[in-house]
Amino acid sequence: MNRQKLGSKSCFRYWIVIAINFYFNNSQAQATLEIPLSSAATSIIDPTIIYDPQYFAIAYPNGDLPANRGVCTDVIIRAYRKLGIDLQQLVHEDMQANFNVYPKNWDMQRTDKNIDHRRVPNLMTFFRRKGLEKPITHNVADYAPGDIVCWDLGRGIKHIGIVINEKSTDNKRYLIVHNIGQGQVAEDILFHFPIIGHYKY
């Protein structure tokens, strides 16, 4: 009996150690991307990018629009691609395997590798499933470089951007790299619209 109890305790401790190591390693892996993602987002700042929401047939994988065009989701896609992460392929594969959990806002009956990854609700679902969903607050300390933030602009329009390691002129908030119609720019817009998503990936 005593040996049984001892064995159970040892087994329990073993799995606790495994769980702690997994959490630590996963958190470490996410942390290593924070500043590189911020730097990647900063590197693609270009106010001359033309905001163009039309449908494009693009290559797969690693497909992209013409370099001088894009929307808010293309900021995210291009920044991650700088780090060797292809959201086009990752979102497409996850949607193929789990189509029922993704939004049906566009009456889609099947996946479309040209556009699925370029829709904010789909990216929100992907980041929620594959990344870390962080609290939505009005506390600036809760938002760090490398975070992904999504907003509701009203009238069914969603927006997305990346928190970067540069501060506002009053030094209180991190800037956001995004494209809302004025190119890929860094602006102090964190709390300008209602936040509906906050992720680390």
Backbone as CSV, one residue per row, in Angstrom:
resi,resn,N_x,N_y,N_z,CA_x,CA_y,CA_z,C_x,C_y,C_z
1,MET,0.842,-1.210,0.000,0.000,0.000,0.000,0.869,1.249,0.000
2,ASN,1.908,1.241,0.880,2.779,2.415,0.958,3.531,2.635,-0.352
3,ARG,3.943,1.485,-0.956,4.649,1.595,-2.232,3.721,2.141,-3.308
4,GLN,2.435,1.722,-3.238,1.456,2.207,-4.204,1.287,3.713,-4.079
5,LYS,1.156,4.191,-2.846,0.988,5.632,-2.601,2.213,6.395,-3.073
6,LEU,3.392,5.796,-2.772,4.634,6.452,-3.170,4.716,6.545,-4.686
7,GLY,4.320,5.452,-5.351,4.339,5.453,-6.811,3.389,6.471,-7.390
8,SER,2.206,6.608,-6.803,1.216,7.576,-7.269,1.723,8.993,-7.108
9,LYS,2.357,9.252,-5.973,2.897,10.595,-5.732,3.997,10.925,-6.733
10,SER,4.866,9.933,-6.991,5.961,10.157,-7.933,5.417,10.432,-9.327
11,CYS,4.391,9.666,-9.702,3.780,9.852,-11.012,3.154,11.238,-11.126
12,PHE,2.465,11.649,-10.056,1.824,12.966,-10.035,2.863,14.068,-10.181
13,ARG,3.972,13.918,-9.405,5.039,14.924,-9.486,5.651,14.970,-10.881
14,TYR,5.792,13.801,-11.495,6.360,13.720,-12.840,5.532,14.529,-13.828
15,TRP,4.205,14.353,-13.771,3.343,15.060,-14.725,3.273,16.550,-14.417
16,ILE,3.401,16.925,-13.173,3.449,18.355,-12.811,4.687,19.002,-13.432
17,VAL,5.830,18.289,-13.312,7.079,18.808,-13.890,6.956,18.937,-15.402
18,ILE,6.351,17.928,-16.052,6.156,17.966,-17.507,5.300,19.164,-17.897
19,ALA,4.201,19.388,-17.147,3.288,20.495,-17.453,3.983,21.838,-17.284
20,ILE,4.769,21.980,-16.228,5.480,23.241,-15.967,6.501,23.501,-17.082
21,ASN,7.231,22.453,-17.465,8.227,22.606,-18.529,7.580,22.968,-19.856
22,PHE,6.426,22.335,-20.134,5.721,22.641,-21.380,5.280,24.093,-21.399
23,TYR,4.696,24.554,-20.288,4.231,25.937,-20.212,5.401,26.901,-20.357
24,PHE,6.503,26.602,-19.670,7.669,27.481,-19.709,8.258,27.548,-21.111
25,ASN,8.418,26.380,-21.742,9.003,26.334,-23.078,8.110,27.012,-24.103
26,ASN,6.780,26.809,-23.983,5.833,27.433,-24.905,5.853,28.946,-24.744
27,SER,5.879,29.403,-23.493,5.925,30.848,-23.222,7.220,31.449,-23.737
28,GLN,8.319,30.692,-23.551,9.625,31.164,-24.028,9.629,31.308,-25.543
29,ALA,9.039,30.315,-26.224,9.000,30.339,-27.685,8.199,31.540,-28.177
30,GLN,7.074,31.816,-27.508,6.268,32.966,-27.911,7.015,34.262,-27.628
31,ALA,7.712,34.302,-26.494,8.431,35.524,-26.117,9.534,35.844,-27.118
32,THR,10.175,34.794,-27.677,11.270,35.041,-28.614,10.797,35.728,-29.885
33,LEU,9.501,35.647,-30.176,8.966,36.266,-31.390,8.543,37.715,-31.168
34,GLU,8.401,38.130,-29.913,7.813,39.435,-29.637,8.574,40.574,-30.316
35,ILE,9.851,40.724,-30.016,10.628,41.820,-30.576,10.902,41.612,-32.062
36,PRO,11.247,40.385,-32.523,11.400,40.195,-33.974,10.142,40.561,-34.758
37,LEU,8.953,40.224,-34.247,7.724,40.576,-34.957,7.539,42.084,-34.981
38,SER,7.845,42.735,-33.877,7.785,44.194,-33.821,8.736,44.799,-34.854
39,SER,9.946,44.265,-34.923,10.929,44.771,-35.885,10.492,44.495,-37.322
40,ALA,9.903,43.302,-37.533,9.424,42.958,-38.873,8.318,43.909,-39.310
41,ALA,7.402,44.227,-38.381,6.318,45.151,-38.693,6.861,46.542,-39.003
42,THR,7.850,46.961,-38.226,8.454,48.277,-38.453,9.133,48.331,-39.823
43,SER,9.722,47.216,-40.228,10.472,47.184,-41.481,9.586,47.295,-42.722
44,ILE,8.282,47.019,-42.566,7.401,47.084,-43.744,6.552,48.356,-43.764
45,ILE,6.864,49.298,-42.879,6.152,50.580,-42.907,6.368,51.249,-44.268
46,ASP,5.264,51.618,-44.897,5.340,52.247,-46.220,4.006,52.955,-46.491
47,PRO,3.964,54.259,-46.291,2.706,55.004,-46.486,2.247,55.084,-47.933
48,THR,3.087,54.621,-48.869,2.684,54.675,-50.276,1.854,53.456,-50.697
49,ILE,1.747,52.465,-49.815,0.946,51.280,-50.144,-0.505,51.699,-50.397
50,ILE,-1.058,51.265,-51.501,-2.437,51.598,-51.873,-3.388,50.623,-51.189
51,TYR,-4.362,51.159,-50.457,-5.354,50.306,-49.796,-6.266,49.736,-50.874
52,ASP,-6.232,48.413,-51.009,-6.970,47.774,-52.105,-7.619,46.486,-51.595
53,PRO,-8.922,46.528,-51.282,-9.600,45.356,-50.707,-10.144,44.365,-51.727
54,GLN,-9.849,44.573,-53.001,-10.412,43.673,-54.008,-9.802,42.275,-53.906
55,TYR,-10.493,41.311,-54.490,-10.049,39.920,-54.509,-8.890,39.766,-55.479
56,PHE,-7.829,39.104,-55.013,-6.678,38.811,-55.866,-6.450,37.311,-55.913
57,ALA,-6.206,36.776,-57.084,-5.734,35.399,-57.213,-4.220,35.439,-57.020
58,ILE,-3.740,34.723,-56.008,-2.310,34.792,-55.679,-1.709,33.388,-55.636
59,ALA,-0.387,33.340,-55.647,0.319,32.059,-55.594,0.077,31.377,-54.249
60,TYR,0.410,30.099,-54.180,0.317,29.344,-52.932,1.396,28.276,-52.937
61,PRO,2.146,28.130,-51.828,2.122,28.974,-50.631,2.940,30.249,-50.849
62,ASN,3.055,31.047,-49.795,3.822,32.303,-49.822,3.344,33.281,-50.872
63,GLY,2.043,33.244,-51.172,1.486,34.181,-52.134,1.279,35.559,-51.526
64,ASP,1.341,36.577,-52.380,1.123,37.949,-51.902,0.536,38.782,-53.034
65,LEU,-0.060,39.892,-52.638,-0.579,40.858,-53.599,0.598,41.573,-54.265
66,PRO,0.330,42.385,-55.289,1.383,43.294,-55.764,1.932,44.089,-54.584
67,ALA,3.230,44.309,-54.561,3.900,44.886,-53.399,3.379,46.260,-53.007
68,ASN,2.769,46.986,-53.937,2.307,48.343,-53.633,0.841,48.391,-53.208
69,ARG,0.261,47.232,-52.925,-1.151,47.182,-52.529,-1.324,46.324,-51.282
70,GLY,-2.457,46.533,-50.597,-2.719,45.725,-49.416,-3.806,46.319,-48.548
71,VAL,-4.186,45.552,-47.529,-5.157,45.997,-46.524,-4.563,45.682,-45.154
72,CYS,-5.374,45.812,-44.113,-4.837,45.634,-42.766,-4.277,44.235,-42.535
73,THR,-4.966,43.210,-43.059,-4.491,41.844,-42.835,-3.156,41.584,-43.531
74,ASP,-2.905,42.287,-44.622,-1.642,42.088,-45.332,-0.450,42.578,-44.512
75,VAL,-0.678,43.521,-43.616,0.376,43.956,-42.692,0.802,42.775,-41.826
76,ILE,-0.173,42.054,-41.297,0.110,40.916,-40.428,0.817,39.812,-41.222
77,ILE,0.270,39.509,-42.381,0.818,38.440,-43.221,2.260,38.749,-43.622
78,ARG,2.506,39.976,-44.045,3.843,40.358,-44.507,4.851,40.396,-43.359
79,ALA,4.416,40.834,-42.192,5.325,40.886,-41.039,5.734,39.477,-40.614
80,TYR,4.770,38.573,-40.507,5.110,37.199,-40.126,5.956,36.510,-41.187
81,ARG,5.710,36.852,-42.436,6.487,36.230,-43.512,7.957,36.623,-43.425
82,LYS,8.229,37.809,-42.895,9.612,38.230,-42.664,10.312,37.286,-41.686
83,LEU,9.518,36.618,-40.848,10.068,35.691,-39.855,9.990,34.247,-40.335
84,GLY,9.624,34.058,-41.596,9.540,32.717,-42.145,8.248,31.991,-41.820
85,ILE,7.223,32.735,-41.402,5.927,32.147,-41.055,4.913,32.531,-42.124
86,ASP,4.352,31.532,-42.785,3.407,31.773,-43.881,1.976,31.564,-43.388
87,LEU,1.325,32.654,-43.021,-0.051,32.566,-42.527,-1.018,32.096,-43.605
88,GLN,-0.697,32.349,-44.859,-1.559,31.856,-45.930,-1.691,30.337,-45.835
89,GLN,-0.567,29.662,-45.751,-0.583,28.204,-45.695,-1.144,27.704,-44.368
90,LEU,-0.739,28.324,-43.263,-1.174,27.868,-41.944,-2.688,28.012,-41.767
91,VAL,-3.222,29.150,-42.169,-4.671,29.366,-42.046,-5.419,28.434,-42.983
92,HIS,-4.926,28.298,-44.213,-5.584,27.425,-45.178,-5.652,25.982,-44.668
93,GLU,-4.536,25.483,-44.155,-4.505,24.099,-43.670,-5.414,23.909,-42.461
94,ASP,-5.431,24.899,-41.569,-6.298,24.770,-40.386,-7.770,24.859,-40.772
95,MET,-8.068,25.708,-41.736,-9.460,25.809,-42.194,-9.907,24.545,-42.911
96,GLN,-9.008,23.954,-43.674,-9.356,22.707,-44.348,-9.709,21.610,-43.355
97,ALA,-8.943,21.553,-42.277,-9.145,20.505,-41.278,-10.264,20.828,-40.292
98,ASN,-10.574,22.126,-40.137,-11.548,22.543,-39.102,-12.479,23.628,-39.645
99,PHE,-12.991,23.416,-40.829,-13.785,24.442,-41.504,-14.981,24.895,-40.668
100,ASN,-15.552,23.984,-39.904,-16.770,24.289,-39.146,-16.548,25.300,-38.031
101,VAL,-15.303,25.498,-37.565,-15.070,26.430,-36.457,-14.762,27.846,-36.942
102,TYR,-14.610,28.017,-38.248,-14.308,29.333,-38.793,-15.596,30.067,-39.168
103,PRO,-15.569,31.407,-39.155,-16.776,32.198,-39.465,-17.314,31.899,-40.865
104,LYS,-18.611,32.047,-41.005,-19.269,31.842,-42.304,-19.846,33.170,-42.810
105,ASN,-19.137,34.257,-42.510,-19.616,35.601,-42.835,-19.813,35.841,-44.327
106,TRP,-19.154,35.034,-45.156,-19.155,35.302,-46.592,-19.865,34.189,-47.358
107,ASP,-20.675,33.401,-46.640,-21.405,32.276,-47.250,-20.471,31.312,-47.968
108,MET,-19.292,31.139,-47.406,-18.315,30.235,-48.016,-18.712,28.780,-47.764
109,GLN,-18.625,27.960,-48.780,-18.903,26.532,-48.656,-17.614,25.706,-48.592
110,ARG,-16.496,26.343,-48.913,-15.204,25.660,-48.870,-14.101,26.706,-48.705
111,THR,-12.918,26.232,-48.467,-11.790,27.152,-48.265,-11.374,27.809,-49.582
112,ASP,-10.702,28.945,-49.448,-10.176,29.664,-50.608,-8.811,30.235,-50.223
113,LYS,-7.754,29.612,-50.690,-6.402,30.002,-50.276,-5.982,31.377,-50.768
114,ASN,-6.772,31.985,-51.640,-6.470,33.338,-52.108,-6.886,34.413,-51.110
115,ILE,-7.905,34.144,-50.315,-8.517,35.209,-49.511,-8.734,34.859,-48.041
116,ASP,-8.806,33.580,-47.701,-9.163,33.196,-46.325,-8.267,33.857,-45.281
117,HIS,-6.960,33.857,-45.516,-6.008,34.415,-44.546,-6.022,35.940,-44.542
118,ARG,-6.707,36.560,-45.496,-6.748,38.019,-45.599,-8.030,38.592,-44.990
119,ARG,-8.751,37.781,-44.231,-9.972,38.238,-43.578,-9.765,38.260,-42.066
120,VAL,-10.067,39.395,-41.453,-9.804,39.569,-40.026,-10.469,38.495,-39.165
121,PRO,-11.764,38.204,-39.345,-12.379,37.172,-38.490,-11.678,35.817,-38.582
122,ASN,-11.163,35.475,-39.761,-10.442,34.212,-39.896,-9.116,34.243,-39.147
123,LEU,-8.402,35.359,-39.232,-7.153,35.484,-38.475,-7.429,35.447,-36.978
124,MET,-8.508,36.082,-36.541,-8.863,36.044,-35.123,-9.099,34.607,-34.663
125,THR,-9.810,33.849,-35.476,-10.073,32.453,-35.133,-8.774,31.656,-35.095
126,PHE,-7.913,31.877,-36.076,-6.643,31.158,-36.118,-5.776,31.487,-34.907
127,PHE,-5.625,32.772,-34.589,-4.789,33.168,-33.454,-5.371,32.661,-32.134
128,ARG,-6.697,32.627,-32.040,-7.350,32.117,-30.831,-7.073,30.623,-30.659
129,ARG,-7.068,29.910,-31.793,-6.873,28.466,-31.751,-5.399,28.076,-31.586
130,LYS,-4.520,28.791,-32.251,-3.123,28.371,-32.334,-2.153,29.212,-31.497
131,GLY,-2.605,30.370,-31.047,-1.734,31.242,-30.277,-2.224,31.392,-28.846
132,LEU,-1.936,32.527,-28.278,-2.357,32.844,-26.909,-3.354,33.992,-26.964
133,GLU,-4.539,33.761,-26.445,-5.541,34.828,-26.387,-5.316,35.623,-25.105
134,LYS,-5.051,36.913,-25.238,-4.718,37.756,-24.099,-5.924,38.603,-23.689
135,PRO,-5.921,39.106,-22.449,-7.068,39.894,-21.971,-7.262,41.180,-22.778
136,ILE,-8.518,41.547,-22.939,-8.862,42.834,-23.550,-9.121,43.811,-22.421
137,THR,-8.264,44.821,-22.301,-8.383,45.788,-21.211,-8.130,47.191,-21.759
138,HIS,-8.256,48.176,-20.875,-7.882,49.550,-21.219,-6.627,49.953,-20.463
139,ASN,-5.875,48.947,-20.039,-4.619,49.172,-19.323,-3.469,49.048,-20.319
140,VAL,-2.754,50.137,-20.548,-1.682,50.126,-21.546,-0.611,49.090,-21.223
141,ALA,-0.442,48.770,-19.944,0.595,47.822,-19.534,0.294,46.404,-20.017
142,ASP,-0.934,46.146,-20.422,-1.312,44.809,-20.872,-0.980,44.554,-22.342
143,TYR,-0.489,45.581,-23.035,-0.198,45.456,-24.460,1.299,45.616,-24.684
144,ALA,1.898,44.610,-25.328,3.351,44.574,-25.480,3.740,44.462,-26.956
145,PRO,4.970,44.874,-27.300,5.444,44.711,-28.667,5.303,43.265,-29.130
146,GLY,4.801,43.086,-30.339,4.577,41.746,-30.862,3.162,41.246,-30.663
147,ASP,2.354,41.964,-29.888,0.947,41.595,-29.728,0.179,41.907,-31.009
148,ILE,-0.849,41.111,-31.253,-1.787,41.372,-32.351,-3.074,41.900,-31.725
149,VAL,-3.577,43.018,-32.241,-4.806,43.615,-31.706,-5.820,43.763,-32.831
150,CYS,-7.090,43.470,-32.502,-8.182,43.615,-33.476,-9.226,44.576,-32.926
151,TRP,-9.826,45.334,-33.827,-10.812,46.342,-33.438,-12.088,46.189,-34.255
152,ASP,-13.165,46.725,-33.707,-14.436,46.824,-34.425,-14.604,48.283,-34.851
153,LEU,-14.600,48.519,-36.150,-14.732,49.885,-36.667,-16.193,50.289,-36.868
154,GLY,-17.105,49.350,-36.610,-18.519,49.620,-36.826,-18.969,49.170,-38.207
155,ARG,-20.280,48.989,-38.354,-20.875,48.579,-39.629,-20.293,47.272,-40.160
156,GLY,-19.942,46.397,-39.235,-19.437,45.083,-39.617,-17.993,45.054,-40.072
157,ILE,-17.282,46.166,-39.935,-15.891,46.239,-40.403,-14.938,45.956,-39.237
158,LYS,-14.049,44.983,-39.428,-13.041,44.635,-38.428,-11.676,45.111,-38.907
159,HIS,-10.784,45.371,-37.949,-9.454,45.890,-38.265,-8.428,45.148,-37.423
160,ILE,-7.182,45.120,-37.900,-6.130,44.382,-37.195,-4.794,45.091,-37.357
161,GLY,-3.944,44.987,-36.335,-2.627,45.612,-36.387,-1.663,44.949,-35.424
162,ILE,-0.405,45.374,-35.478,0.664,44.811,-34.646,1.217,45.894,-33.717
163,VAL,1.335,45.571,-32.447,1.961,46.472,-31.475,3.467,46.432,-31.701
164,ILE,4.099,47.608,-31.790,5.547,47.650,-32.014,6.261,48.318,-30.844
165,ASN,7.568,48.170,-30.844,8.386,48.658,-29.740,8.777,50.128,-29.918
166,GLU,7.781,50.945,-30.200,7.952,52.400,-30.275,6.776,53.040,-29.560
167,LYS,7.025,54.137,-28.874,6.000,54.751,-28.039,5.380,55.994,-28.694
168,SER,4.204,56.325,-28.201,3.503,57.540,-28.613,4.290,58.766,-28.166
169,THR,3.921,59.935,-28.677,4.670,61.154,-28.346,4.643,61.473,-26.859
170,ASP,3.583,61.040,-26.164,3.536,61.266,-24.713,4.171,60.118,-23.933
171,ASN,4.748,59.147,-24.669,5.472,58.018,-24.091,4.587,57.108,-23.232
172,LYS,3.284,57.090,-23.517,2.375,56.290,-22.681,1.916,54.993,-23.362
173,ARG,1.871,54.976,-24.668,1.333,53.811,-25.382,2.289,53.373,-26.486
174,TYR,2.311,52.066,-26.726,3.046,51.563,-27.886,2.266,51.895,-29.157
175,LEU,3.000,52.123,-30.226,2.373,52.397,-31.515,1.898,51.097,-32.166
176,ILE,1.018,51.246,-33.144,0.476,50.123,-33.905,0.859,50.276,-35.369
177,VAL,1.404,49.220,-35.961,1.594,49.208,-37.410,0.341,48.586,-38.015
178,HIS,-0.284,49.309,-38.934,-1.559,48.869,-39.505,-1.754,49.564,-40.848
179,ASN,-2.838,49.202,-41.501,-3.230,49.873,-42.748,-4.738,50.051,-42.722
180,ILE,-5.157,51.286,-42.510,-6.583,51.588,-42.457,-7.004,52.471,-43.633
181,GLY,-6.071,52.622,-44.587,-6.370,53.415,-45.775,-5.297,54.413,-46.131
182,GLN,-4.302,54.557,-45.233,-3.215,55.512,-45.470,-1.874,54.814,-45.620
183,GLY,-1.907,53.593,-46.118,-0.676,52.833,-46.275,-0.318,52.076,-45.008
184,GLN,0.815,51.381,-45.055,1.310,50.640,-43.889,2.078,51.623,-43.013
185,VAL,1.447,52.046,-41.924,1.993,53.123,-41.098,1.985,52.728,-39.620
186,ALA,2.764,53.448,-38.822,2.794,53.280,-37.369,2.075,54.462,-36.741
187,GLU,1.032,54.182,-35.952,0.234,55.261,-35.365,-0.187,54.917,-33.945
188,ASP,-0.549,55.957,-33.223,-1.017,55.836,-31.839,-2.534,55.631,-31.846
189,ILE,-2.964,54.388,-32.143,-4.407,54.144,-32.287,-4.923,53.039,-31.368
190,LEU,-4.107,52.607,-30.405,-4.468,51.438,-29.600,-5.889,51.494,-29.061
191,PHE,-6.271,52.638,-28.502,-7.602,52.744,-27.896,-8.555,53.633,-28.700
192,HIS,-8.269,53.816,-29.975,-9.136,54.662,-30.806,-10.446,53.995,-31.169
193,PHE,-10.465,52.664,-31.178,-11.666,51.905,-31.537,-11.861,50.794,-30.512
194,PRO,-13.084,50.264,-30.401,-13.313,49.155,-29.460,-12.469,47.940,-29.826
195,ILE,-11.719,47.446,-28.870,-10.868,46.271,-29.088,-11.721,45.001,-28.944
196,ILE,-11.590,44.108,-29.921,-12.364,42.865,-29.893,-11.477,41.616,-29.906
197,GLY,-10.175,41.817,-30.016,-9.257,40.689,-30.006,-7.868,41.108,-29.614
198,HIS,-7.187,40.258,-28.853,-5.841,40.566,-28.376,-5.087,39.235,-28.276
199,TYR,-4.037,39.080,-29.078,-3.392,37.774,-29.202,-1.869,37.882,-29.204
200,LYS,-1.256,36.783,-28.862,0.189,36.588,-29.052,0.348,35.310,-29.868
201,TYR,1.129,35.404,-30.943,1.356,34.205,-31.763,2.798,34.169,-32.216
